[in-house]
Amino acid sequence: MKIEKVNENQIRCTLTKQDLADRQINLRELAYGSEKAKGLFHDMIQQANYEFGFDVSDNPLMVELSLIHISEP
């Protein structure tokens, strides 16, 4: 999992297939907010807070999911 600070109000999280496999999460669970997906989002926010001081307490949070296909040799 890779987290980047875009600006004071936005972070970008990049997950690999392996990140999802390690947590036994599939794309459908991400899209529909399963308990495992909620745990993953919570962990990402905690990591962003630790690395960048990114704090979302008392603020609405928007999550945008983009799929990137990387072909493997």
Rosetta constraint file for C-alpha pairs under 8 A:
AtomPair CA 1 CA 13 HARMONIC 6.94 0.50
AtomPair CA 1 CA 14 HARMONIC 5.69 0.50
AtomPair CA 1 CA 15 HARMONIC 4.86 0.50
AtomPair CA 1 CA 16 HARMONIC 6.76 0.50
AtomPair CA 1 CA 19 HARMONIC 6.35 0.50
AtomPair CA 2 CA 13 HARMONIC 5.60 0.50
AtomPair CA 2 CA 14 HARMONIC 5.01 0.50
AtomPair CA 2 CA 15 HARMONIC 6.67 0.50
AtomPair CA 3 CA 11 HARMONIC 6.81 0.50
AtomPair CA 3 CA 12 HARMONIC 5.65 0.50
AtomPair CA 3 CA 13 HARMONIC 4.46 0.50
AtomPair CA 3 CA 14 HARMONIC 6.40 0.50
AtomPair CA 3 CA 44 HARMONIC 7.66 0.50
AtomPair CA 3 CA 47 HARMONIC 7.91 0.50
AtomPair CA 3 CA 48 HARMONIC 6.69 0.50
AtomPair CA 4 CA 11 HARMONIC 5.56 0.50
AtomPair CA 4 CA 12 HARMONIC 5.14 0.50
AtomPair CA 4 CA 13 HARMONIC 6.47 0.50
AtomPair CA 4 CA 48 HARMONIC 7.99 0.50
AtomPair CA 5 CA 10 HARMONIC 6.38 0.50
AtomPair CA 5 CA 11 HARMONIC 4.45 0.50
AtomPair CA 5 CA 12 HARMONIC 6.41 0.50
AtomPair CA 5 CA 48 HARMONIC 7.87 0.50
AtomPair CA 5 CA 52 HARMONIC 7.07 0.50
AtomPair CA 6 CA 10 HARMONIC 5.37 0.50
AtomPair CA 6 CA 11 HARMONIC 5.14 0.50
AtomPair CA 6 CA 12 HARMONIC 6.59 0.50
AtomPair CA 7 CA 11 HARMONIC 6.99 0.50
AtomPair CA 8 CA 54 HARMONIC 7.57 0.50
AtomPair CA 9 CA 54 HARMONIC 7.92 0.50
AtomPair CA 11 CA 48 HARMONIC 7.59 0.50
AtomPair CA 13 CA 44 HARMONIC 7.42 0.50
AtomPair CA 15 CA 19 HARMONIC 5.82 0.50
AtomPair CA 15 CA 20 HARMONIC 7.12 0.50
AtomPair CA 16 CA 20 HARMONIC 6.60 0.50
AtomPair CA 17 CA 21 HARMONIC 6.08 0.50
AtomPair CA 18 CA 22 HARMONIC 5.90 0.50
AtomPair CA 19 CA 23 HARMONIC 6.61 0.50
AtomPair CA 20 CA 24 HARMONIC 5.91 0.50
AtomPair CA 20 CA 25 HARMONIC 5.07 0.50
AtomPair CA 20 CA 26 HARMONIC 6.60 0.50
AtomPair CA 21 CA 25 HARMONIC 6.13 0.50
AtomPair CA 21 CA 26 HARMONIC 7.62 0.50
AtomPair CA 23 CA 36 HARMONIC 7.56 0.50
AtomPair CA 25 CA 29 HARMONIC 6.31 0.50
AtomPair CA 25 CA 30 HARMONIC 7.32 0.50
AtomPair CA 25 CA 36 HARMONIC 6.66 0.50
AtomPair CA 25 CA 37 HARMONIC 6.93 0.50
AtomPair CA 26 CA 30 HARMONIC 6.71 0.50
AtomPair CA 27 CA 31 HARMONIC 6.28 0.50
AtomPair CA 28 CA 32 HARMONIC 6.19 0.50
AtomPair CA 29 CA 33 HARMONIC 5.75 0.50
AtomPair CA 29 CA 34 HARMONIC 5.11 0.50
AtomPair CA 29 CA 36 HARMONIC 7.55 0.50
AtomPair CA 29 CA 37 HARMONIC 6.20 0.50
AtomPair CA 30 CA 34 HARMONIC 6.69 0.50
AtomPair CA 30 CA 37 HARMONIC 5.25 0.50
AtomPair CA 33 CA 37 HARMONIC 5.55 0.50
AtomPair CA 33 CA 38 HARMONIC 6.07 0.50
AtomPair CA 34 CA 38 HARMONIC 6.22 0.50
AtomPair CA 35 CA 39 HARMONIC 6.20 0.50
AtomPair CA 36 CA 40 HARMONIC 6.28 0.50
AtomPair CA 37 CA 41 HARMONIC 6.25 0.50
AtomPair CA 38 CA 42 HARMONIC 6.10 0.50
AtomPair CA 39 CA 43 HARMONIC 6.17 0.50
AtomPair CA 40 CA 44 HARMONIC 6.22 0.50
AtomPair CA 41 CA 45 HARMONIC 6.22 0.50
AtomPair CA 42 CA 46 HARMONIC 6.20 0.50
AtomPair CA 43 CA 47 HARMONIC 6.11 0.50
AtomPair CA 44 CA 48 HARMONIC 6.13 0.50
AtomPair CA 45 CA 49 HARMONIC 6.10 0.50
AtomPair CA 45 CA 54 HARMONIC 7.66 0.50
AtomPair CA 45 CA 55 HARMONIC 7.99 0.50
AtomPair CA 45 CA 56 HARMONIC 7.97 0.50
AtomPair CA 46 CA 50 HARMONIC 6.19 0.50
AtomPair CA 47 CA 51 HARMONIC 6.02 0.50
AtomPair CA 48 CA 52 HARMONIC 5.56 0.50
AtomPair CA 48 CA 53 HARMONIC 6.72 0.50
AtomPair CA 48 CA 54 HARMONIC 5.54 0.50
AtomPair CA 49 CA 53 HARMONIC 4.29 0.50
AtomPair CA 49 CA 54 HARMONIC 4.23 0.50
AtomPair CA 49 CA 55 HARMONIC 5.79 0.50
AtomPair CA 50 CA 54 HARMONIC 7.53 0.50
AtomPair CA 56 CA 60 HARMONIC 7.33 0.50
AtomPair CA 56 CA 61 HARMONIC 7.08 0.50
